[in-house]
Amino acid sequence: MDEGTFEPIDKDGHKLTVEGLIDRFVEHREARHRTKLKARKVAESEARQPAIGRSTMGALVNLKRHLGDRNAARLTADAVVNFARERAAEGAGPVTVALDVSTLGTVFKMARNILHLPVTNPVPDARARLNDAELVGKSNERDRRPSDVELKRIKGWFAAKSRQRIPMADIIDFAVASAMRASEITGLQWDDFDEKNSTIIIRDRKDPKKKIGNNQVVPLLPDAMAVIKRQKRVEGEPRIFPYNHRSFSSIFPRACTALKIVDLRFHDLRHEGISRLFDIGMQIAQVALISGHKDWKQLARYTQVKPAAVLEQFKRLQAVQGRDDQAA
């Protein structure tokens, strides 16, 4: 152990190398994914979706390549910093390196908190040095909002495609009206739709602390309700929008490219939906109930309130106050 060559073995016979921890992490995620699918009615296309996203899996590959043979129980903050420098030397940018390092921290958290393995997470001690050296960074916050004209052109482009199986015009309208993520849209189920009360349940909604079992009842505004009512029920299919959400991110840019609409992504429709809620004067708590955000800091990065909209809302409030005063 003093020489640093001792490799402890856990109770299941796994060597506590970084590669071993990563393998255990993947096993745990896949088992949890299978459990979630069994607990829900899902279509075959959804069941085929991987338990670990593409970007996270890429980070795991990089971690194995650089740190896989290291003793996990003795991995230090110095080793994490050196890993970041090696990745930067390969051409990885600060955002990519940050994802790699964050993924390493997640692996160690799982190993210690869930599997109860004798390892200490080296990532927190390395973060300050990584930030000082500018080896890690955050992605630039997007403020791109589509115009009404752009949305109309994109929907028209899809409508002209006779072979287009996915009703992208409805999907686009619903994404803006509901401010939901693509994966949330395709996960909505008819059994969770309450037409009488204009609500629906979003199951396993994205959350930094709790995703599995994080089910939320959200209100459906009139435009979103109208889109759902237009969808046809398919026998044996529990979902309202029975499509692969990754398809949206694949075919949406094709329309933008064909129409020469620059720098617009499908996820920007969620941004637009949230911004519109603020534009009409909704309060933070009301918007958060629809969007699923937990606090103002998270919500602020999605919204740019227009000065003109603030003035319009002020005029509306003045008019309402004036009517109330007259009535009194």
N, C-alpha and C positions, 0 to 999 in steps of 0.2 A: 504494500500500500504506500509506503514511503517513496518507493521508486516510481509510483504512478502507473504501474502496469496491471494492478489488480482490477479485475472486472467483476463486480458483484452480480449475482444471478438472483432474479426474483423467485417467488414461490412457485411460479409456473414454469420455471426453467429458462426464462428468457434472459439473455445477456443484457445488461443495462448500458448498452451503447446508444448513441444518439439514433442510429439507424433502427435499433431495436425499439426505442421509444416511439419512433415515427410509425413503425409497423403496428405497434399496439394502438396508436392513435387512429390509424386507418381502420383497424379491426373494430375499435369502439364506435367510430362514426358510422361504419357500415351496419353494424348490429343495431345501432339506434335508429338508423334509417329504415331498416327492415321492420323494426317494431312499430315505427310510426305508420308505415304503409299498411301493416296488418290492422291497425286500429282505425283506419279510415277506408272509405270506399274510393278507390282511385282507378283511373283508366290505365290501360296497359302502357300508353305512351308516358304517363307520369311515373309509373313504377320503374320505367327504364332509366329515369334520370339518375345521375350519379349522386352518391351520398356526399361527395366532396367536390366543390366547384373547381373549374379549370385553373383559375389563378392560384388557389390554395394548393392544388396538386402540383402545379409548377414550382411553387415555393418549396414544397416537401422534397421534390427531386433535387433542387439546388442544395438544400440542407444536407441531404444524404451524400451528395457528391463532395461537399466540402468538409462536413463534420461527421459523416456517418460512422466512421470507425473510432470516434472519440469516446472516452469513458463518460457516460452521461452523469454519473455521480460526482465527477470531478471537473465538469465543464465550467469554465470561469467567464467572467465578464470580458477579460482580455481576449479569450477565444472568440467571443461574439463580435467584438470590435474588429479583430483580424479577419473574421469571416466577411464582415461588411466591406472592409477594404479590398478583399479579394474580389468580391462581387462588383464593386465599383471599378476595379481594374479591368474587369471583363466587359465593362460598358453598361452595367446596370445603373439606372438613375436612382436618385434618392427615394422616389416613391416606390420603386420596385424593391429596393433594399429594405425599406421600411416594412413592406409586406412580408418579405422573407423573415425578418427579425421578429415581427409580430406573430407569425405562424410558429416560429420556434418557441416563443413564450407560451402560446396556446398548447403546444405539445407538452411542455413541462408542467403546465397547470393541470392538464388532464392526468398526467402520470402521478402527480403528487396528491391532488384532491380527490380523484375518482378511483385510481388504481392503488393509491396509498403506497407508492414506491419511494424509496429513500433517495430522492433527488431534490436539489434546490434550483429554482429557476434563476438563471444568470442574467436574463434579459433586463429586469428592472435596474440592476446595478450598471448595466452597460448603456442605458438610454441617454443619460446626461452627456457622456463622452461622444456618443453617436451624433447627438444634436450639435454639440460644440464643433465637431469635425465636419458638420453638414453632410454626413454620410446618409442620413435619412431625412425625409421631408414629406409634406402632405401634398396631395394633388390640388391643383388650382380649382377653386370653387367656380362652378359654372353659373352664369347668369343669363343664358340664352333662353329667350321666350319666343315661340313661334307666333307669327302674326295670323290674323284670321284668314288673310289671303293665302298664306302659305298652307295652312291646314286645309282650306278648300281645294287648293290645287293638288295636294297630296291625296286627299280622299277621291278626287276626280280621277287621278291617275290609276288608283287601285280599282275603281269602279269600271274603268275601261278594259281591265284585264279579265277576259271571259273565263280564263282557267284558274283564276285566283280563288282557292278554296277557303281561305280565311277571310271573313268579312272585315277587312281592315278599316273600312270607314266607320263601322260600329265600334270596333276596338279602339280606334283613335278618339271617337266621341266619348266613349266610356272612360278611357284613361284620363282625359281632361276633366270630365264631370265628377269622377270619383276620387281623383288624385291617388290612385292605387298603383303599386308597382306591377310590372308585367307578370311576375310569378304569382302575385296575389289575385290578379284578374283571372288567370287560368285555373286557379285553385278554388274559385267560388262554386258552391254546390246549390242545386235547386232546393234541397231539404233545409238549407240554412237561410233561404230567402223568405222574408216575412213581408209579403206585399201589403198587408193591412196596415202595418206600422212603418212601412218604408225603411226597413233595416235589413242587413245581411251580416252573417258571421264570416270574418276573415280568420281562417284557422292557421295556427303556427305562424303568426305574423312576426316579421323580422324584428328582433330586439337584441341589443348587445349582451344582455344578461340571461334572457330566457326566450327561446324560440319554440322549442317543443312544448305544446300545451298552451302557448300564448294565444288563445283565441279571443278575438275582440268583436263585439257587436258594434257595427258602425251605421250611421244614418245614410240613406241613399237620397241624394237631392233629385229633384224632378227629372233633370236631363239623364241622369244615370238610371233612374227607374224606367224611363222610356226605352232606353237601349235594351235593358234586360227583358222587358215585355216583348220586344221584337224578336228575341231568340227562340228558336224552335227546340222543343224538348226531343231528345233522341233516346229511344228505348234502350235501357241498359247502360246509359251514360249519365252519371250523377252530376257532371259538371255543366255549368251554364255556358262556358266558353271552352269547349273540349279541344284545346290546341296546345302545342308546346310553346311555352313563353319565349324560348330562345329564338323561335322563328320570327318574332316581332323585331328583335334586334338585328336579324339577318335581312329581312325583306324591306323594312322601313327605310334603311339607307339607300336601297336601290331606287326608290321613288325620289328621294332627295337628290341623288346623283343625276337621274334622268331629267329632273326639273331644274337642275342647277341651283338647288337650295343648299346653302353652305352651312356647315357646322351645326346640324340639327340631329339629335338622337331621340330614340323612342322614349328614353327616360326623362327627357326634357318635357314631355307631356304631363308627367306628374308634377314637375316644377311649375308648369303653367297652371295646372289645376289648383295648386296651393296658392299661387300668387293671385289668382282670380278671387279666391275666397277672401283674401285680405283686401283686395280691391273693392269688394262690395261692403266692406266694413265689419266682417266677422272678427270676433275676439280671439285671442291666442288659444284659450281653452277650447273654444268651439272648433277652430281649425285643427288643433291637435287631436281632437276626438275623431276627425275624419282621416287625417293623415297618419295617425299612429305615433307621432313624435312625443317624446317624454318631457322635453323642456324647450325653452325659448331658444337656447343656443343651437340646438339641433334644427329647429324650425327656421331660424333666421337665415341659414345658408340656402334655403330653397326659395326665399321670397324677396322680391324687390318691389315694395309698394310704390306705385306711381304717385307723384305729387298731385296730379290732376284728380286721381281717384280719392285722395284724402280730402280735397276741396269739395268734391261731389258728395262724399259721405257727410261732411260737415253741414252742407246745405240741406241734405235730407234730414239730419238730426234737428236742425233749426226749424225746419218745416213741421216736423212731428211735435216739437216742443211748443211751437206757436199754436197748433191745433189743440194741444192739451190745455194751454193757458186760456184759450177762448172757451173751451168746454167748461173749465172751472169757473 
